Amino acid sequence: MSRRPLRACCKPGCKELVRASLCEKHAKEREKNASKKAERKRSDRPTAHQRGYTHRWHKARTGYLRDNPLCVRCEQEGELKPANVVDHIKPHKGNQELFWDTSNWQSLCKLHHDRKTFHEDGGRGFIR
């Protein structure tokens, strides 16, 4: 039976020689990170549909973006970029009245939406 030749671990900066892709240390790190990611996926956060992002929302979002096609934050910075996200200015946190209040909507590009959400949620990806 032939064995694979030794080569450096795939983790940047690691010089450990291995036959697989990662050394034992980095393989354990990858496993640990994968289990943390799986744990976050099993959180008690409701699905997008349960949070109100239904077919009705998709239709309303499409119409809003048609009428408001530019990212408001890019415009404030003097740039003209297309928006592809309808953002709730004040997070609705499940409040359907606030969710459907069009005065609480703004058109954003994905970059600005992700930044805004990150700061609002404290980097967790969602508000509990």
Phi, psi and omega per residue, in radians:
M1 nan 2.213 -3.139
S2 -1.517 2.573 3.125
R3 -1.888 2.615 3.095
R4 -1.151 2.546 3.117
P5 -1.226 2.678 3.098
L6 -1.246 2.526 3.078
R7 -2.624 2.932 -3.116
A8 -1.225 2.581 3.052
C9 -0.988 2.525 -3.113
C10 -1.259 -0.254 3.125
K11 -1.208 2.153 -3.122
P12 -0.935 2.290 3.109
G13 1.566 -0.232 -3.129
C14 -1.533 2.244 -3.110
K15 -1.833 0.125 -3.138
E16 -1.077 2.322 3.117
L17 -1.523 2.282 -3.065
V18 -2.447 2.832 3.028
R19 -1.681 -0.456 3.091
A20 -1.582 -2.883 -3.102
S21 -1.459 -0.528 -3.096
L22 -2.199 2.624 3.041
C23 -1.273 2.981 -3.080
E24 -1.036 -0.739 -3.130
K25 -1.062 -0.861 -3.079
H26 -1.309 -0.479 3.052
A27 -1.149 -0.701 3.107
K28 -1.159 -0.699 3.096
E29 -1.063 -0.770 3.138
R30 -1.081 -0.745 3.110
E31 -1.073 -0.775 -3.130
K32 -1.087 -0.795 -3.141
N33 -1.138 -0.662 3.122
A34 -1.128 -0.679 -3.141
S35 -1.234 -0.593 3.068
K36 -1.133 -0.732 3.138
K37 -1.111 -0.746 3.123
A38 -1.112 -0.645 3.125
E39 -1.141 -0.719 3.105
R40 -1.112 -0.640 3.124
K41 -1.148 -0.503 -3.121
R42 -1.512 0.206 -3.093
S43 -1.108 3.032 -3.101
D44 -1.498 0.214 3.138
R45 -1.176 2.286 3.109
P46 -1.147 2.778 3.102
T47 -1.210 2.877 3.113
A48 -1.002 -0.733 -3.140
H49 -1.093 -0.741 3.126
Q50 -1.156 -0.476 3.117
R51 -1.455 -0.021 3.044
G52 1.941 -0.055 -3.112
Y53 -1.493 1.354 -3.044
T54 -1.870 -3.004 3.080
H55 -1.060 -0.669 3.109
R56 -1.039 -0.761 3.105
W57 -1.110 -0.762 -3.122
H58 -1.005 -0.750 3.120
K59 -1.148 -0.763 -3.140
A60 -1.140 -0.731 3.123
R61 -1.076 -0.787 3.135
T62 -1.056 -0.789 3.113
G63 -1.122 -0.706 -3.133
Y64 -1.127 -0.763 3.132
L65 -1.180 -0.545 3.087
R66 -1.138 -0.715 -3.126
D67 -1.419 -0.408 -3.100
N68 -2.305 1.271 -2.945
P69 -1.381 -0.169 -3.069
L70 -1.890 2.538 3.100
C71 -1.179 2.172 -3.098
V72 -1.187 -0.579 3.126
R73 -1.246 -0.703 3.083
C74 -1.079 -0.733 3.122
E75 -1.058 -0.704 3.113
Q76 -1.105 -0.497 3.127
E77 -1.572 0.075 3.099
G78 1.473 0.284 3.127
E79 -1.997 2.690 3.063
L80 -2.006 1.766 3.129
K81 -2.206 2.522 3.141
P82 -1.209 2.517 3.063
A83 -1.587 2.568 3.059
N84 -2.348 0.151 3.125
V85 -2.343 2.367 2.958
V86 -1.712 2.014 -3.056
D87 -1.748 2.511 2.987
H88 -1.521 1.998 -3.082
I89 -0.980 -0.907 3.034
K90 -1.776 2.129 -3.130
P91 -0.939 2.321 -3.059
H92 -1.419 -0.419 3.104
K93 0.840 0.641 3.098
G94 1.629 -0.155 3.125
N95 -1.280 1.854 -3.060
Q96 -1.157 -0.528 3.097
E97 -1.126 -0.788 3.104
L98 -1.222 -0.618 3.125
F99 -1.019 -0.764 -3.060
W100 -1.631 -0.003 3.132
D101 -1.313 1.853 -3.061
T102 -1.148 -0.351 3.067
S103 -1.276 -0.177 3.097
N104 -1.724 0.158 -3.125
W105 -1.831 2.616 2.986
Q106 -2.583 2.603 3.106
S107 -1.519 2.245 3.114
L108 -2.348 2.701 2.952
C109 -1.390 2.868 -3.087
K110 -1.047 -0.704 -3.134
L111 -1.027 -0.875 -3.131
H112 -1.185 -0.621 3.102
H113 -1.132 -0.776 -3.131
D114 -1.108 -0.724 3.106
R115 -1.095 -0.813 -3.127
K116 -1.064 -0.826 -3.127
T117 -1.099 -0.728 3.130
F118 -1.018 -0.804 -3.123
H119 -1.213 -0.668 3.125
E120 -1.176 -0.678 -3.037
D121 -1.593 0.025 -3.121
G122 1.198 0.439 3.101
G123 1.431 0.103 -3.101
R124 -1.551 -0.231 -3.128
G125 1.623 -0.295 3.083
F126 -2.865 2.811 3.134
I127 -1.765 2.294 3.108
R128 -1.631 nan nan
